[in-house]
Amino acid sequence: MAEATRVADFNRRLRFSLTPEHVLFVYGNPETSFVPWRCPRIGQERHASAEYTVTVANFVVALDSGTTSTRAVIFDHDGIPIRSAQIPHEQIFPKPGWVEHDPAELWQNASIVLDRVVTEAGLAPGDIAALGLTNQRETAIVWNVDTGVPVANAIVWQDTRTQSRIDALEASGCGELFTFATGLPLATYFSATKFAEILDQTPGAREAATRGELRAGTVDSWLLWNLTGGPNGGVHATDVTNASRTLLMDIETLSWRADLCELTDVPLDILPGIRPSGSVFGVVSTMDAFAGVPIAGIVGDQQAATLGHVATRPGEAKNTYGTGNFLIVATGTEIVRSAHGLLTTVAFQREGQPVHYALEGSIAVTGSLVQWLRDNIGIIDNSADVEVLAASVPHSGGVVVVPAFSGLFAPYWRSDARGIIAGLTRFTTKAHIARAALESVAFQTRDVIRAAAADSGTPLTELRVDGGMVRNDLLMQMQADIAGIRVVRPVVTETTAMGAAFAAGLTVGFWTDEDELRAVWREDRRFEPTMSELDRANAISEWDKGVERSLGWV
């Protein structure tokens, strides 16, 4: 890895003689150097000289292992997605409030989409400057280091089964310790109690951990370990953004806290090493299609989306509309501790540079609410149908939907809340419910925007958006109206994958700096508020009553 870093640094010093698209990097064999440059065609031939082998490496690949699916995306130097492949994975619900994934399926699907995307594009390993990883955060996995077999299903970030552990920690009076050290409130959302639950509820697991036979980590660590060798020398590491979501990392020192590990019953030595997001974690050794390609960036999905928007200056904000919604407001190198229910989190760090922080508002249920309308209630056949159905009525008819399926996250943090549909009359149709469901997405986002403004002291005037739901023009206009701010949708809406590509590309010199990334980001459409102040106030009042009625159910 020292050789790879040396060559990447050498390339940066050669900028005076190379165009901005050139990159010099060593893949595995320090005797063979690769110099990527821009080219209009996928899979262009390699060239050679007497001194070194030169190959065209015009692309960066992003692997995005999300909550509901895994995708791989190839980006060119202009930030244009050239090719993508995607596979959904099973959502496992053993009991109410429990959500699991099969780690073996996550790894299998990652391998499939990576192989598929480069095969369809006709790329060889030398065509790829770097691989970047991004992932659903907080989801906990524990596996056997000798066999590579997970000891249990992954416990997903939405899972609430560890509430009794959280209650015990709260009762012991250590809530403020955790919040000050990690920037996070005590909640089932985060990884620590999930790791402990797996160790305690899986026969023999805690004893195996004591013997040094187990490793633990979030999804990024699991995929990195498998990509770099698995049982045969796989790298066990994570980045600062994912580590900051465990309840175990000190956000100032960027290291695991032994006292927090002890309090949550998580053995420190099963945790991965923590590294900057933008660094070379290792090279791929378990896939021929990526043999020797450096894994040069790992970023948690919401921080990746923020980087994908290049919303990195203090006060800049993005909101991702996925399974849940996640607002991130950059605070630069300053740690801003929230007094209004938001999370203080690590935004990004490049190797050798200061860490950047952010405030985050995490909303548990948004896109998954549309899935619930489709799969559980059956009022739509396809997720995209919700926009047409909701647009068929001019208003929600007084209906309010509060989708607190697993409690309410930011800014309320009420685990006792449960979902409700209020305001029903004989006038109500499925169209009103569909419209109220979309409005709930915008209202929840408005709540965290208001909290961010209170914490930062500066009202937001513009919100950059991404994720699958932003293709819904009705929802985006609702968001502008309910929040009272401009909403900006980019050309590339899957900015989570783009952010992973940016992280890896910056590390190897494929892109030079954030100014170059800003030139790559492109706006598609703006949505300006059109709702009157009176109508907005009335709508917010109805929403607030709905939230109040959702509390105290369990």
C-alpha positions as CSV (number, residue, x, y, z in Angstrom):
1,M,0.0,0.0,0.0
2,A,3.0,2.3,0.6
3,E,3.9,1.8,-3.1
4,A,0.4,2.7,-4.2
5,T,0.4,5.8,-2.2
6,R,3.9,6.8,-3.5
7,V,2.8,6.5,-7.1
8,A,-0.5,8.3,-6.5
9,D,1.5,11.2,-4.9
10,F,4.0,11.1,-7.8
11,N,1.1,11.4,-10.2
12,R,-0.1,14.6,-8.5
13,R,3.3,16.1,-8.8
14,L,3.2,15.4,-12.5
15,R,0.2,17.6,-13.1
16,F,2.3,20.2,-14.8
17,S,2.9,17.8,-17.7
18,L,-0.2,15.7,-17.7
19,T,-3.8,16.7,-18.5
20,P,-6.2,16.7,-15.5
21,E,-7.6,13.3,-16.6
22,H,-4.3,11.5,-16.2
23,V,-3.7,9.2,-13.3
24,L,-0.7,7.1,-12.4
25,F,-1.3,4.1,-10.1
26,V,0.3,0.8,-9.3
27,Y,-2.0,-2.2,-9.2
28,G,-0.5,-5.0,-7.1
29,N,2.8,-5.4,-9.0
30,P,5.1,-2.4,-8.4
31,E,7.0,-3.3,-11.6
32,T,3.9,-2.4,-13.7
33,S,2.4,1.1,-13.7
34,F,-0.9,2.1,-15.2
35,V,-1.6,5.6,-16.5
36,P,-5.3,6.2,-17.0
37,W,-6.6,9.0,-19.2
38,R,-9.9,10.0,-20.7
39,C,-11.1,8.1,-23.7
40,P,-14.6,8.1,-25.4
41,R,-14.9,4.3,-25.7
42,I,-15.3,1.6,-23.0
43,G,-12.6,-1.0,-23.1
44,Q,-10.1,0.8,-25.3
45,E,-6.9,-1.0,-26.0
46,R,-3.9,-0.8,-23.8
47,H,-0.6,0.6,-25.0
48,A,3.0,-0.2,-23.9
49,S,6.4,1.4,-23.9
50,A,9.8,0.1,-23.1
51,E,9.7,1.6,-19.6
52,Y,6.3,0.6,-18.3
53,T,2.9,-0.7,-19.4
54,V,0.3,1.9,-20.0
55,T,-3.4,1.1,-19.8
56,V,-6.5,3.1,-20.3
57,A,-8.3,3.5,-17.0
58,N,-11.0,6.0,-17.7
59,F,-13.5,4.7,-15.1
60,V,-14.2,4.5,-11.4
61,V,-16.7,1.8,-10.1
62,A,-18.9,2.3,-7.1
63,L,-20.5,-0.5,-5.1
64,D,-23.6,0.6,-3.2
65,S,-24.9,-2.1,-0.8
66,G,-28.1,-0.5,0.4
67,T,-31.0,-1.5,2.6
68,T,-33.1,-3.1,-0.1
69,S,-30.7,-3.8,-3.0
70,T,-27.1,-3.8,-4.1
71,R,-25.9,-1.9,-7.2
72,A,-22.7,-1.3,-9.0
73,V,-22.2,1.8,-11.2
74,I,-19.4,2.7,-13.6
75,F,-18.6,6.4,-13.7
76,D,-16.5,8.2,-16.3
77,H,-14.3,11.3,-15.6
78,D,-17.3,13.6,-16.2
79,G,-19.3,11.9,-13.5
80,I,-21.6,10.3,-16.0
81,P,-22.9,6.8,-15.0
82,I,-21.9,4.7,-18.0
83,R,-23.4,1.4,-16.9
84,S,-25.1,-0.1,-13.8
85,A,-26.4,-3.4,-12.4
86,Q,-28.7,-3.9,-9.5
87,I,-30.1,-6.8,-7.5
88,P,-32.6,-6.7,-4.6
89,H,-32.0,-8.7,-1.5
90,E,-34.5,-10.4,0.9
91,Q,-36.0,-8.4,3.7
92,I,-36.4,-10.8,6.7
93,F,-38.9,-9.9,9.4
94,P,-38.8,-12.7,12.0
95,K,-40.9,-10.8,14.6
96,P,-42.6,-7.3,14.8
97,G,-39.8,-4.7,15.0
98,W,-37.1,-7.2,13.8
99,V,-35.4,-6.7,10.5
100,E,-32.6,-8.9,9.2
101,H,-30.5,-9.5,6.1
102,D,-28.5,-12.6,5.1
103,P,-24.8,-11.4,5.0
104,A,-24.0,-14.2,2.6
105,E,-26.6,-12.9,0.2
106,L,-25.2,-9.4,0.5
107,W,-21.7,-10.6,-0.5
108,Q,-23.1,-12.8,-3.3
109,N,-25.1,-10.0,-4.7
110,A,-22.1,-7.6,-4.5
111,S,-20.0,-10.1,-6.5
112,I,-22.7,-10.6,-9.1
113,V,-23.4,-6.9,-9.8
114,L,-19.7,-6.0,-9.9
115,D,-19.0,-8.8,-12.3
116,R,-22.1,-8.1,-14.4
117,V,-21.5,-4.4,-14.8
118,V,-17.9,-4.6,-16.0
119,T,-18.7,-7.6,-18.2
120,E,-21.5,-5.8,-19.9
121,A,-19.3,-2.7,-20.3
122,G,-16.4,-4.7,-21.7
123,L,-14.0,-3.5,-19.1
124,A,-10.8,-5.2,-17.9
125,P,-9.3,-4.5,-14.5
126,G,-6.8,-2.1,-16.0
127,D,-9.6,0.0,-17.3
128,I,-10.7,0.7,-13.7
129,A,-8.8,3.4,-11.7
130,A,-10.4,2.5,-8.4
131,L,-13.4,0.9,-6.6
132,G,-15.4,2.8,-4.0
133,L,-17.7,1.2,-1.5
134,T,-20.8,2.7,0.2
135,N,-23.3,0.9,2.4
136,Q,-26.3,0.9,4.6
137,R,-24.9,2.1,7.9
138,E,-25.3,0.7,11.4
139,T,-26.4,-2.8,10.2
140,A,-24.4,-5.3,12.3
141,I,-22.6,-8.5,11.1
142,V,-20.5,-10.9,13.0
143,W,-18.6,-13.7,11.2
144,N,-16.0,-16.4,11.8
145,V,-12.6,-15.3,10.6
146,D,-11.4,-18.8,9.7
147,T,-14.4,-19.9,7.7
148,G,-15.9,-16.6,6.6
149,V,-19.3,-17.8,7.6
150,P,-21.6,-15.3,9.5
151,V,-22.7,-16.6,12.9
152,A,-26.2,-15.1,12.4
153,N,-28.2,-12.9,10.1
154,A,-27.3,-9.2,10.0
155,I,-29.4,-7.1,12.3
156,V,-30.5,-4.1,10.2
157,W,-30.4,-0.5,11.3
158,Q,-34.2,-0.4,11.5
159,D,-34.4,-3.3,14.0
160,T,-35.6,-2.4,17.5
161,R,-35.1,-5.7,19.3
162,T,-32.3,-4.3,21.5
163,Q,-34.6,-1.7,23.2
164,S,-34.1,-3.4,26.6
165,R,-30.4,-3.0,26.3
166,I,-30.8,0.7,25.5
167,D,-33.2,1.1,28.5
168,A,-30.7,-0.5,30.8
169,L,-28.0,1.9,29.6
170,E,-30.3,4.8,30.1
171,A,-31.2,3.6,33.6
172,S,-27.5,3.4,34.5
173,G,-27.1,7.1,33.8
174,C,-24.6,6.9,31.0
175,G,-26.6,8.4,28.3
176,E,-24.8,11.7,28.4
177,L,-21.4,10.0,28.2
178,F,-22.4,8.2,25.0
179,T,-23.8,11.3,23.4
180,F,-20.9,13.5,24.2
181,A,-18.3,10.9,23.1
182,T,-20.1,9.8,20.0
183,G,-22.5,12.6,19.0
184,L,-25.3,10.0,19.1
185,P,-28.2,9.4,21.5
186,L,-28.7,6.0,23.0
187,A,-31.0,4.2,20.5
188,T,-31.5,0.8,18.9
189,Y,-30.6,2.5,15.6
190,F,-26.9,2.2,16.1
191,S,-24.6,-0.9,15.9
192,A,-23.2,-1.5,19.4
193,T,-26.2,-3.2,21.0
194,K,-26.8,-5.1,17.8
195,F,-23.3,-6.6,18.0
196,A,-23.9,-7.5,21.6
197,E,-27.2,-9.1,20.8
198,I,-25.7,-11.3,18.1
199,L,-23.0,-12.5,20.5
200,D,-25.4,-13.2,23.3
201,Q,-28.2,-14.8,21.3
202,T,-26.1,-17.0,19.0
203,P,-25.0,-20.2,20.9
204,G,-21.3,-20.2,21.4
205,A,-20.7,-16.8,19.8
206,R,-19.4,-14.9,22.8
207,E,-17.0,-17.8,23.7
208,A,-15.8,-17.8,20.1
209,A,-15.2,-14.1,20.3
210,T,-13.1,-14.6,23.4
211,R,-11.0,-17.1,21.6
212,G,-10.3,-14.6,18.8
213,E,-12.3,-16.5,16.2
214,L,-14.9,-13.8,15.3
215,R,-14.8,-10.5,13.6
216,A,-17.6,-7.8,13.7
217,G,-18.4,-4.8,11.5
218,T,-20.9,-3.0,9.5
219,V,-21.7,-4.0,5.9
220,D,-18.7,-2.1,4.5
221,S,-16.3,-4.1,6.7
222,W,-17.9,-7.4,5.7
223,L,-17.7,-6.6,1.9
224,L,-14.1,-5.2,2.2
225,W,-13.0,-8.3,4.1
226,N,-14.4,-10.6,1.4
227,L,-13.2,-8.5,-1.5
228,T,-9.6,-8.5,-0.2
229,G,-9.3,-12.2,0.5
230,G,-11.8,-13.3,3.1
231,P,-10.3,-16.0,5.3
232,N,-7.1,-15.7,3.2
233,G,-5.9,-12.4,4.6
234,G,-8.9,-10.2,4.1
235,V,-8.6,-6.7,5.4
236,H,-10.7,-6.0,8.5
237,A,-11.3,-2.3,8.5
238,T,-13.9,0.4,8.3
239,D,-13.9,4.1,7.7
240,V,-14.6,7.0,10.0
241,T,-18.1,7.6,8.7
242,N,-19.3,4.1,9.4
243,A,-17.4,3.9,12.7
244,S,-19.1,7.1,13.8
245,R,-22.5,5.3,13.7
246,T,-21.8,2.5,16.1
247,L,-22.0,4.3,19.5
248,L,-18.4,3.1,20.0
249,M,-16.2,5.7,18.3
250,D,-15.0,8.9,19.9
251,I,-15.8,11.6,17.3
252,E,-12.9,13.7,18.4
253,T,-10.1,11.1,18.5
254,L,-11.6,8.9,15.8
255,S,-10.8,5.8,17.8
256,W,-12.8,3.1,19.6
257,R,-13.6,3.9,23.2
258,A,-12.8,1.0,25.5
259,D,-15.2,2.2,28.1
260,L,-18.1,2.3,25.7
261,C,-17.3,-1.1,24.4
262,E,-17.3,-2.4,28.0
263,L,-20.6,-0.7,28.8
264,T,-22.3,-2.3,25.7
265,D,-20.6,-5.7,26.1
266,V,-18.8,-5.5,22.7
267,P,-15.2,-6.9,22.8
268,L,-12.9,-4.3,21.4
269,D,-10.7,-6.8,19.6
270,I,-13.4,-8.0,17.3
271,L,-13.9,-4.5,15.8
272,P,-12.3,-3.4,12.6
273,G,-9.5,-0.8,12.3
274,I,-10.7,2.7,11.6
275,R,-9.3,4.6,8.6
276,P,-10.0,7.8,6.7
277,S,-12.8,7.5,4.1
278,G,-10.6,8.5,1.3
279,S,-7.7,6.1,1.5
280,V,-6.5,2.8,-0.1
281,F,-8.0,0.0,2.1
282,G,-6.6,-2.8,0.0
283,V,-6.8,-4.4,-3.5
284,V,-9.4,-6.8,-4.8
285,S,-8.1,-10.4,-4.8
286,T,-11.2,-12.5,-4.9
287,M,-12.7,-11.4,-8.2
288,D,-11.0,-11.8,-11.6
289,A,-12.9,-8.9,-13.1
290,F,-11.4,-6.6,-10.5
291,A,-8.1,-8.3,-9.8
292,G,-5.6,-5.8,-8.4
293,V,-8.0,-2.9,-8.4
294,P,-7.6,-0.7,-5.4
295,I,-10.4,-0.2,-3.0
296,A,-9.7,3.5,-2.5
297,G,-12.8,4.8,-0.7
298,I,-15.4,3.7,1.8
299,V,-18.2,6.0,2.9
300,G,-21.5,5.4,4.7
301,D,-24.4,5.9,2.4
302,Q,-25.6,9.2,3.6
303,Q,-22.2,10.7,3.9
304,A,-21.5,9.4,0.4
305,A,-24.7,11.1,-0.9
306,T,-23.4,14.3,0.6
307,L,-20.1,14.0,-1.1
308,G,-22.0,13.1,-4.3
309,H,-23.7,16.5,-4.1
310,V,-20.3,18.1,-3.1
311,A,-22.4,19.7,-0.3
312,T,-19.3,19.9,1.8
313,R,-19.0,23.6,2.7
314,P,-20.5,24.6,6.1
315,G,-24.2,25.3,5.8
316,E,-24.7,23.2,2.6
317,A,-27.3,20.5,2.9
318,K,-28.6,17.4,1.1
319,N,-31.6,15.2,1.8
320,T,-31.7,11.6,0.6
321,Y,-35.1,10.0,-0.1
322,G,-34.7,6.2,0.1
323,T,-36.0,3.6,2.5
324,G,-35.8,6.4,5.0
325,N,-34.8,10.0,4.7
326,F,-31.5,11.5,5.8
327,L,-30.8,15.2,6.0
328,I,-27.1,16.1,6.3
329,V,-25.9,19.7,6.9
330,A,-22.2,20.2,6.7
331,T,-20.4,22.0,9.6
332,G,-16.9,21.8,8.3
333,T,-14.1,20.9,10.7
334,E,-16.2,22.1,13.7
335,I,-18.1,19.7,15.9
336,V,-21.6,21.1,16.4
337,R,-23.4,19.3,19.2
338,S,-27.2,19.3,18.6
339,A,-29.6,20.6,21.1
340,H,-32.6,19.8,18.9
341,G,-32.7,16.1,18.3
342,L,-30.1,15.8,15.5
343,L,-27.0,13.6,15.4
344,T,-23.5,15.0,15.3
345,T,-21.6,12.8,12.9
346,V,-18.5,12.5,10.8
347,A,-19.0,13.7,7.2
348,F,-15.8,12.6,5.5
349,Q,-12.0,12.5,5.8
350,R,-9.3,12.2,3.2
351,E,-6.1,10.6,4.2
352,G,-3.7,13.2,5.7
353,Q,-6.4,15.9,6.0
354,P,-8.6,17.1,8.8
355,V,-11.9,15.3,9.4
356,H,-15.1,17.1,8.4
357,Y,-18.3,16.9,10.5
358,A,-22.0,17.3,9.9
359,L,-25.4,17.4,11.6
360,E,-27.8,14.7,10.5
361,G,-31.5,14.2,10.8
362,S,-32.4,10.5,10.3
363,I,-36.0,9.6,9.4
364,A,-36.8,5.9,9.6
365,V,-39.7,5.5,7.2
366,T,-40.3,7.3,3.9
367,G,-39.7,5.2,0.8
368,S,-40.6,2.1,2.8
369,L,-44.0,3.7,3.5
370,V,-44.7,3.6,-0.3
371,Q,-43.6,-0.1,-0.3
372,W,-46.0,-0.7,2.6
373,L,-48.9,0.9,0.6
374,R,-48.0,-1.5,-2.2
375,D,-47.2,-4.7,-0.4
376,N,-49.2,-4.6,2.8
377,I,-52.2,-2.5,2.0
378,G,-52.4,-3.0,-1.8
379,I,-53.6,0.4,-2.8
380,I,-51.0,0.6,-5.6
381,D,-49.5,-2.1,-7.8
382,N,-46.1,-0.4,-8.4
383,S,-44.3,2.2,-6.3
384,A,-44.3,4.7,-9.1
385,D,-48.1,4.6,-9.1
386,V,-48.3,6.5,-5.9
387,E,-47.6,9.8,-7.7
388,V,-50.4,9.4,-10.1
389,L,-52.8,8.3,-7.4
390,A,-51.9,11.1,-5.1
391,A,-52.1,13.7,-7.9
392,S,-55.7,12.6,-8.7
393,V,-57.0,14.6,-5.7
394,P,-56.1,18.3,-4.9
395,H,-55.5,17.7,-1.2
396,S,-55.4,14.9,1.4
397,G,-58.9,15.5,2.7
398,G,-57.8,16.1,6.2
399,V,-56.0,12.7,6.4
400,V,-52.6,12.6,8.2
401,V,-50.3,9.6,8.0
402,V,-47.5,9.3,10.6
403,P,-45.4,6.2,9.6
404,A,-43.8,5.5,13.0
405,F,-43.5,1.8,12.2
406,S,-40.5,1.4,14.5
407,G,-40.8,4.6,16.5
408,L,-39.9,8.1,15.4
409,F,-36.3,9.0,14.8
410,A,-35.0,12.6,14.5
411,P,-35.9,15.0,15.9
412,Y,-38.2,13.2,18.3
413,W,-36.4,10.0,19.2
414,R,-39.5,8.3,20.6
415,S,-39.3,4.5,20.5
416,D,-42.8,4.4,22.0
417,A,-44.4,5.9,18.8
418,R,-46.3,3.7,16.3
419,G,-47.8,4.4,12.9
420,I,-51.2,6.0,12.6
421,I,-53.6,7.2,9.9
422,A,-55.8,10.0,11.4
423,G,-58.6,12.2,10.1
424,L,-60.5,9.5,8.2
425,T,-64.1,10.2,7.1
426,R,-66.5,8.6,4.6
427,F,-65.1,11.1,2.1
428,T,-61.6,9.5,2.4
429,T,-60.4,7.5,-0.6
430,K,-57.2,5.6,-1.3
431,A,-56.0,8.7,-3.2
432,H,-56.3,10.8,-0.1
433,I,-54.3,8.2,1.9
434,A,-51.6,8.1,-0.9
435,R,-51.3,11.9,-0.9
436,A,-51.1,12.0,2.9
437,A,-48.4,9.4,2.8
438,L,-46.3,11.5,0.4
439,E,-47.0,14.6,2.5
440,S,-45.7,12.7,5.6
441,V,-42.3,12.4,3.8
442,A,-42.2,16.2,3.3
443,F,-43.4,16.9,6.9
444,Q,-40.8,14.7,8.5
445,T,-38.1,16.3,6.4
446,R,-39.4,19.8,7.4
447,D,-39.1,18.8,11.1
448,V,-35.4,17.9,10.7
449,I,-34.7,21.0,8.6
450,R,-36.2,23.2,11.4
451,A,-34.0,21.4,13.9
452,A,-30.9,21.9,11.8
453,A,-31.6,25.6,11.5
454,A,-32.0,25.9,15.2
455,D,-28.7,24.1,15.9
456,S,-26.7,25.9,13.3
457,G,-28.3,29.3,13.8
458,T,-28.7,29.7,10.0
459,P,-32.0,28.9,8.2
460,L,-31.5,26.6,5.1
461,T,-32.5,28.3,1.8
462,E,-31.7,25.4,-0.5
463,L,-32.0,21.7,-0.3
464,R,-30.2,19.3,-2.7
465,V,-32.0,16.1,-3.0
466,D,-31.3,12.5,-4.2
467,G,-32.6,9.0,-4.0
468,G,-35.2,7.0,-5.8
469,M,-38.2,9.1,-4.6
470,V,-36.9,12.4,-6.0
471,R,-38.1,11.3,-9.5
472,N,-41.6,12.0,-8.0
473,D,-42.2,15.6,-9.1
474,L,-45.3,15.9,-6.9
475,L,-43.3,15.0,-3.8
476,M,-40.6,17.4,-4.7
477,Q,-43.1,20.3,-5.0
478,M,-44.7,19.2,-1.7
479,Q,-41.3,19.3,-0.1
480,A,-40.6,22.9,-1.4
481,D,-44.1,24.0,-0.2
482,I,-44.0,22.4,3.2
483,A,-40.4,23.3,4.1
484,G,-40.7,26.7,2.4
485,I,-37.3,26.4,0.7
486,R,-35.9,25.8,-2.8
487,V,-35.4,22.1,-3.7
488,V,-32.8,21.3,-6.3
489,R,-32.7,17.9,-8.1
490,P,-29.5,16.9,-9.9
491,V,-29.1,15.1,-13.2
492,V,-27.6,12.1,-11.5
493,T,-30.0,11.3,-8.6
494,E,-28.2,8.2,-7.4
495,T,-25.6,10.4,-5.7
496,T,-24.8,7.8,-3.1
497,A,-23.0,5.7,-5.6
498,M,-21.5,8.9,-7.1
499,G,-20.1,9.9,-3.7
500,A,-18.4,6.5,-3.3
501,A,-16.9,7.0,-6.8
502,F,-15.8,10.5,-5.8
503,A,-14.1,9.3,-2.6
504,A,-12.2,6.6,-4.5
505,G,-11.4,8.8,-7.4
506,L,-10.0,11.6,-5.2
507,T,-7.7,9.1,-3.4
508,V,-6.0,7.8,-6.6
509,G,-6.0,11.2,-8.4
510,F,-8.7,10.4,-10.9
511,W,-10.2,13.7,-9.8
512,T,-8.0,16.4,-8.3
513,D,-10.1,18.1,-5.6
514,E,-13.5,19.2,-4.6
515,D,-13.5,22.1,-7.0
516,E,-13.2,19.6,-9.9
517,L,-16.1,17.6,-8.4
518,R,-18.3,20.7,-8.2
519,A,-17.8,21.1,-12.0
520,V,-19.0,17.6,-12.5
521,W,-22.2,17.9,-10.4
522,R,-25.1,19.1,-12.7
523,E,-28.5,20.5,-11.8
524,D,-31.7,19.0,-13.4
525,R,-34.6,21.0,-12.0
526,R,-35.5,23.4,-9.2
527,F,-38.8,23.4,-7.2
528,E,-39.7,26.7,-5.7
529,P,-42.3,27.1,-2.8
530,T,-45.8,28.1,-4.0
531,M,-47.9,27.5,-0.9
532,S,-49.0,30.5,1.1
533,E,-47.7,31.0,4.6
534,L,-51.3,30.5,6.0
535,D,-51.8,27.2,4.2
536,R,-48.4,26.0,5.3
537,A,-49.0,26.9,8.9
538,N,-52.4,25.1,8.9
539,A,-50.9,22.0,7.3
540,I,-48.0,21.9,9.8
541,S,-50.5,22.2,12.6
542,E,-52.4,19.2,11.4
543,W,-49.2,17.2,11.1
544,D,-48.1,18.1,14.6
545,K,-51.4,16.8,16.0
546,G,-50.9,13.6,14.1
547,V,-47.4,13.2,15.6
548,E,-48.7,13.9,19.1
549,R,-51.3,11.1,18.7
550,S,-48.7,8.6,17.5
551,L,-46.8,8.8,20.8
552,G,-47.1,6.5,23.8
553,W,-48.4,3.4,22.0
554,V,-46.0,0.9,23.5
